[in-house]
Amino acid sequence: MVRIKRISMDDELYAQEIDLRTRILLAPLDLTIQDYLKMTGDREQRSEHFVAVVDHQHGERVVGAATLCLPGADHDERCGKVQQVCVNEQRQGEGIGTKLMIAIEARAFAELAIPGLYCHAQLSAMGFYERLGWVAGSDVFQEAGIDHKRMEIVAPRPEDVSSVGDGGLGPGMYP
Ligand SMILES: CC(C)(COP(=O)(O)OP(=O)(O)OC[C@H]1O[C@@H](n2cnc3c(N)ncnc32)[C@H](O)[C@@H]1OP(=O)(O)O)[C@@H](O)C(=O)NCCC(=O)NCCS
């Protein structure tokens, strides 16, 4: 059973989050996590960290990750930026990425009242965001040598949101 958790950078799962992001997203671009942190300033600290975990005999194992950078001065003043979305290569196609995105949208829209979210999607992943209702908001541009497009979604209007009940979820736990 895959669970989505929002963790702090002090959490012992953070090291696994970094390992996964490095393997799936950074290493293919020839980047280390140190390179990424240098390029992004204090964004890592200003982001909320979401991980998808499964139980393992030695404890929880991180199989997916994504970050939500809260609106701030160095990018869009009003909208949150979703970054570093990745799923363990052996668990892709099982709906884990979707669960992470739903958790981030729930956090951003229902809890933080952020009016919209955006990300810089690699062209190869655009279909993933489109299936979630995100739309392209830019032409193609290059980032880290790869073609990207800005993808966006706005918060649902209150009248469009139906009650999802409490679901028995604890703090930092998402459906
Ligand atoms: C992209 C990624 C995060 C998606 O996570 P996932 O758990 O594999 O996706 P899901 O299983 O939730 O897929 C949801 C839907 O999106 C589709 N989808 C997944 N990845 C896709 C992609 N790269 N392109 C187009 N569609 C994609 C799935 O087929 C599925 O469609 P369906 O509902 O019709 O079956 C994951 O495949 C990944 O880590 N890829 C490598 C890193 C990457 O590209 N990250 C994004 C950087 S912008």
The ligand as a MOL file (V3000), in Angstrom:
LIG
                    3D

  0  0  0     0  0            999 V3000
M  V30 BEGIN CTAB
M  V30 COUNTS 48 50 0 0 0
M  V30 BEGIN ATOM
M  V30 1 C 6.4800 11.2190 -14.9020 0
M  V30 2 C 6.2780 10.3710 -13.6390 0
M  V30 3 C 6.5010 11.2510 -12.3960 0
M  V30 4 C 4.8430 9.8460 -13.6310 0
M  V30 5 O 4.6340 9.0670 -12.4600 0
M  V30 6 P 3.9040 7.6330 -12.5750 0
M  V30 7 O 3.6710 7.1280 -11.2150 0
M  V30 8 O 4.7130 6.8000 -13.4980 0
M  V30 9 O 2.5320 8.0710 -13.2990 0
M  V30 10 P 1.0810 7.4580 -13.0840 0
M  V30 11 O 1.1900 5.9740 -12.9690 0
M  V30 12 O 0.4160 8.1610 -11.9620 0
M  V30 13 O 0.4270 7.8390 -14.4830 0
M  V30 14 C -0.7500 8.5780 -14.6190 0
M  V30 15 C -1.0890 8.7000 -16.0830 0
M  V30 16 O -0.0860 9.4860 -16.7380 0
M  V30 17 C 0.4840 8.7370 -17.8050 0
M  V30 18 N 1.9040 9.0260 -17.8510 0
M  V30 19 C 2.8460 8.7310 -16.9330 0
M  V30 20 N 4.0370 9.1760 -17.3210 0
M  V30 21 C 3.8430 9.7540 -18.5290 0
M  V30 22 C 4.7100 10.3980 -19.4540 0
M  V30 23 N 6.0140 10.5430 -19.2100 0
M  V30 24 N 4.1600 10.8780 -20.5960 0
M  V30 25 C 2.8330 10.7520 -20.8670 0
M  V30 26 N 1.9750 10.1520 -20.0090 0
M  V30 27 C 2.4770 9.6600 -18.8670 0
M  V30 28 C 0.2500 7.2820 -17.4450 0
M  V30 29 O 0.2340 6.4830 -18.6130 0
M  V30 30 C -1.1120 7.3650 -16.8050 0
M  V30 31 O -2.1240 7.4170 -17.7920 0
M  V30 32 P -3.4950 6.5970 -17.6510 0
M  V30 33 O -4.1750 7.1770 -16.4410 0
M  V30 34 O -4.1990 6.8820 -18.9200 0
M  V30 35 O -3.0770 5.1750 -17.4490 0
M  V30 36 C 7.2420 9.1620 -13.5870 0
M  V30 37 O 6.9940 8.3190 -14.6930 0
M  V30 38 C 8.7070 9.5410 -13.5710 0
M  V30 39 O 9.2860 9.6380 -12.4940 0
M  V30 40 N 9.3330 9.7210 -14.7280 0
M  V30 41 C 10.7350 10.0540 -14.8100 0
M  V30 42 C 11.0150 11.4400 -14.2490 0
M  V30 43 C 10.1900 12.5340 -14.9070 0
M  V30 44 O 10.0520 12.5730 -16.1310 0
M  V30 45 N 9.6440 13.4330 -14.0540 0
M  V30 46 C 8.8910 14.5590 -14.5190 0
M  V30 47 C 9.8260 15.6650 -14.7950 0
M  V30 48 S 8.9290 17.0960 -15.4040 0
M  V30 END ATOM
M  V30 BEGIN BOND
M  V30 1 1 1 2
M  V30 2 1 2 3
M  V30 3 1 2 4
M  V30 4 1 2 36
M  V30 5 1 4 5
M  V30 6 1 5 6
M  V30 7 2 6 7
M  V30 8 1 6 8
M  V30 9 1 6 9
M  V30 10 1 9 10
M  V30 11 2 10 11
M  V30 12 1 10 12
M  V30 13 1 10 13
M  V30 14 1 13 14
M  V30 15 1 14 15
M  V30 16 1 15 16
M  V30 17 1 15 30
M  V30 18 1 16 17
M  V30 19 1 17 18
M  V30 20 1 17 28
M  V30 21 1 18 19
M  V30 22 1 18 27
M  V30 23 2 19 20
M  V30 24 1 20 21
M  V30 25 1 21 22
M  V30 26 2 21 27
M  V30 27 1 22 23
M  V30 28 2 22 24
M  V30 29 1 24 25
M  V30 30 2 25 26
M  V30 31 1 26 27
M  V30 32 1 28 29
M  V30 33 1 28 30
M  V30 34 1 30 31
M  V30 35 1 31 32
M  V30 36 2 32 33
M  V30 37 1 32 34
M  V30 38 1 32 35
M  V30 39 1 36 37
M  V30 40 1 36 38
M  V30 41 2 38 39
M  V30 42 1 38 40
M  V30 43 1 40 41
M  V30 44 1 41 42
M  V30 45 1 42 43
M  V30 46 2 43 44
M  V30 47 1 43 45
M  V30 48 1 45 46
M  V30 49 1 46 47
M  V30 50 1 47 48
M  V30 END BOND
M  V30 END CTAB
M  END
